[in-house]
Amino acid sequence: MPTHLADGRTVARGIYHCKLEFGEDGYVEVADSITVHRYFGNRFGKLDKAVSAGAVFSQTYDEHGRLRTFVDPVGATTRARWRGRSRRAPGSAPRSRR
């Protein structure tokens, strides 16, 4: 087990030890003994972007806070469509980055 968490500053206290730091505007950073995860929230309390082990995931939302797009680390995009205010229409499969 490493002596410090992945942030390089915090002494590791065990295999399940994690450090959470809460910043402004919905930013949260979680450090464990292997990596640092970064989460960027929005006004809906949902994630706009997550960075985990160098992989970036991003989402966009409509004016009601409903998921509009999800982009995975390889650039494949899934788009959500909605019927009315709350019923999700059948979505499309992820499309590769071109």
N, C-alpha and C positions, 0 to 999 in steps of 0.2 A: 504494500500500500504506500502511496506517495506521502511525504511528510507534509505537503501543503495542497490545498485545493487548487484547481486549475487557474484561479485568479492570481496565483503566485504570492499572495499576501497572507491568506488565512491558513493557520495551522490545522491540518486534518485531525479530526477527533474520532474517526471511525469510518467504516466502509460506507455507511449511509449518510454521512454528514454532508449537508448542503447549506449554502449561504444564499439568502435572498436579499437583494437590494431593490428598494422601490424608489423610482425617480419621478420626475414630473411628467405630466401628460400621458400617463398609462404605461410608462417604461418600467420593465422589471428585468433584473438580471439574476440568473440562478447559476451558481458555481458549485460543482461537485468535484470529486477527485480526478475526473477524466476530462471534462470540458466545461465551457461556459455557454449557457443558453441565454439569448436575449429576446425579449418580447416587447412589441410596440403596440399599445392599445389605442383605442379611439373613443369618441364620445358615446358610443353605444355599449362600451364595456367589452368589446370584441377585439380580436387581433387584426391589425393591419399587416403586420409582418412578424415572422419568427425566424431567428437565426439559431440553428442548432448544429454544432460540430461543423460549421462552415457551410451548411446547407441552408438556403434561404427559401422560405415559404411566404407567399403574400396573398392577401385577400382584399377585395373591394366590396363595398356595400352600397345599396341604394339609399334614398332619403328616408326610408322607414327602418333602416338597420338590417335589412335582409341581404343575405349573401348574393353578390352579383358575379364575382369571378374569384377563382382560386388558381394560383400559379404555383406549381411544385418546383423543386430544385433543378430539374432539367429543362424547365421552361414550358412544360405542358400546361395548357390552360383549360379549366373546366368552367363553363358559364352556366349560371342558374337562371331559370325563367320562372316567373310567378304568375299565377292566375288570381286576380283579385289581390287582397291584402295579405293573405296568409297561406294560400294553397300553392305549393310548389309544383310547377309543371315538369313533365319528364325532362331531364337534363341531357346534355350531350356528353359524349366521351371526351377525355382529355385529348387535346390536339398538340402534337409536337411542335417545338420551335422550328421555324424554317429559316 
